């Protein structure tokens, strides 16, 4: 095989690897942004529903379950200082409101 053909194949292979890497990066970035938007949405809806006094709350976090169907895979957890936890999740698939579990 001539030297020129080897150079062209090498350059094309490098370009293909770069394009593939960039495509993977964009895909992961898009998924991360969508996940962040979902977390923010349920947290914003749950905050007005939390009726626990502020001094009893240790932290409020959004949890993503390993199993479940959209949008029920996200929950807002209110972890209290006494060790108990209160969960809030979407009441229906239309995400019209959150309910306390």
N, C-alpha and C positions, 0 to 999 in steps of 0.2 A: 504494500500500500504506500503510495507516495506521501511524502512529509506534509504536503499541503492538505491532503485529505484528513490526516491525523489531527492537524491543528483545527480544521473546521469542525470535526466531530467533537473535539475537546471543548471548543468555544460553545457549540450548541448544547452540549451536555451541561456545562456550567450555567448557561442561560436558563435551561430547563429546570435545573436545581434551584436557581434563584427565584424563578417565577413560582415554582411549587412551594418553596419556603414562605414567600410573601403571601400566597393564597391561604396557606395554613394559618399564618399570623392574622390575616383579616378575618377569617372564619372564627377563630378563637376570640378575637376582640369583639366581634359582633355578638357572640354568645354571651360573653361577659357583660356587655352593656345591656342586653335584654334581661339577663338575670338580675342585674342591679336595678333595672326599672321595675321588675316584678316585686323585688324586695321593698323598694321604696313605696310602691303602690299599696301593698298590704299594711305596711307600717303606718302610713298616713291615714288609712281607713281605721286601723285599730286604736290609734292614740286617743280619740275622743271617747271610745268605749271603755277604756281602762278606768275603773272606779276605785282602784286601790290607792290609799293615801301615799303621797310621794315619799314620806319618811319610812314606809315599810318596804319600798322597792330597792332591791340591790342592783338589778340591771334589767334592761329590756332588749331582747335580741330577736332577729328573724332567723328561723330555722328552716332548712330545706331537707325534706325527708328523702331517703334513698328510693322509696317506692311511692307510688301514688300517681294519680292522673292530674293533668292540668285543670284548674289552678290550685287544686287541693294540696299540692306538695309543699306549699309554704305556710308556715305558722308564725305568729308573733308570740314569743314566750316572755311572760313577766315573771322573773325570778325574784322571790321575796327574801328578805333577810332571815326569815324563820326557816328557810329551806324548801318552802312549797313553791309550786310553779303553776301559773295560770296560762292556758293557751287560748289564742284567738285564731280563727281560720275563716276562710270564705264560706258563706252560708250556701251559696249556689254557684253553678258554673258561669253565670253571667257577672259574677263579682259585684252584686248589687249591695251587699253589706257583709260585715263580719259578725261572727257569733263567738261567744265564749264557750269553751269546751269544759 
